[in-house]
Amino acid sequence: MQQTLQWHNFETSDLVADAVYQQILDSAEKAIADHGQFKLVIAGGSTPEKVYHLLAKANANWSRWFIYYGDERCLAIDHAERNSLMAKKAFLSKVAIPKEQIFTIPAELGPELASQRYQQVVAKALPFDMVLLGMGEDGHTASLFPGHHHNIDELVHAVYNSPKPPPERVSISAKGLSDSAQVIFLITGKNKQEAVKSWRLGEDLPVADIIPKSAVDIYIDNDAFLTESV
């Protein structure tokens, strides 16, 4: 299958966050009406964090939400750089999602054991209703990095030698992230321009490996998006 991309351009990163926030709430309402629950994979990063602060103030049917993580760093469970700690502070501690419906990656156990355990969680959860992803300056997403090779049949990978610290991580695979009704990338900042250009040119980047059955929605600000033809 080939990726189909839908670009949604906004003037600022705040407007990107506002639009994604509204899309999440709309999709949650539809998913709950359709099959009684909303299974959301969340991402780390500054722009997703803006979305989480907005969600923390929203009214939603929180009892039907199920939260998963696209990736996690192998750090102590209370480490400031854990994605789970950021999401908890910004969002999850402020809404009434049942704790047993928040599935953190036990990355403090190390890449191998944590990936094995989270593989079981993901296998039971699929398909997701929505996956939120960011993109790094090198075109990585979650903790799927250029030049890294994984078993394509795995749902969760143990990640070593990350080019960004810490070197050890756990990530849902491209296969797992692609098994979702919706996939949304949030991309902001001038430092993302070159990776965006490479993606639009069809280069082999981890972001290009996320191929859901539907189109990939990319919410991007003007700083990140190159307007000239590529």
Residue, then its C-alpha position, 0 to 999 in steps of 0.5 A: m500500500q502507498q501512503t495517502l497524505q492530507w495536509h492541513n495548514f495553519e498559521t501557528s502551532d497554537l492553531v494546529a493544537d486547537a484543530v487537533y483538539q477539536q478533531i479528537l473530541d469529534s472522533a471520540e464522540k463518533a467512535i463511542a456512538d459507533h462501538g462504545q469506546f475510543k482508543l487513542v494512542i498519544a505522543g510526546g512532544s511540545t505540540p501534543e502537550k498543548v493539545y493535552h492541556l486543552l483536553a484537560k478542560a474539555n467535557a467528554n465521556w471519559s469513562r469510554w476513553f482508552i489511552y495508549y502510548g506510541d513510545e516511551r523512553c527507558l527511564a524511571i517511572d517518575h523521570a521528568e522526560r517520560n512521555s507518560l509523566m508529561a501526559k499525566k501532568a497535562f491531561l490524564s490526572k485532570v480527567a475521569i478516565p479510569k486508571e485501568q484504561i490508561f495503558t502506560i509502557p513499562a519502559e522502566l523494565g528495559p526494552e526487551l521485557a517492556s516491549q514483550r509486555y506492551q505487545q500483549v496490550v497492543a494486540k488486544a487493543l487493535p484496531f485503534d480509533m486514533v493515533l497521534l504522532g509527531m515527527g523529528e528533524d530526521g523524519h523519525t516518528a514515535s521511536l522509529f528512527p532512520g537506519h534502524h531495522h526491526n522485525i516488520d511483523e512485531l507490534v512493539h519494538a525494543v529500541y536500542n542506540s537511539p540517536k536522541p537520548p536516552p538510547e533505549r526505548v520502546s515503540i509501537s511498530a509501524k504495523g501497529l501504528s498503522d492499524s488505526a481508523q485515523v492517524i494524525f501527525l502534528i508538525t510545527g517549527k522551522n526545524k522540521q522544514e527539511a524533513v517535511k520536504s523529504w517526506r513530500l519528495g517520497e524519501d524513505l523515512p520512518v514517517a512514510d512507513i505509517i500506512p493506515k487504510s485511510a489517509v494520513d492527516i498532517y496538521i502543520d504550521n506555516d513554519a514547518f511547511l515549505t510552500e514551494s513546489v517539490 
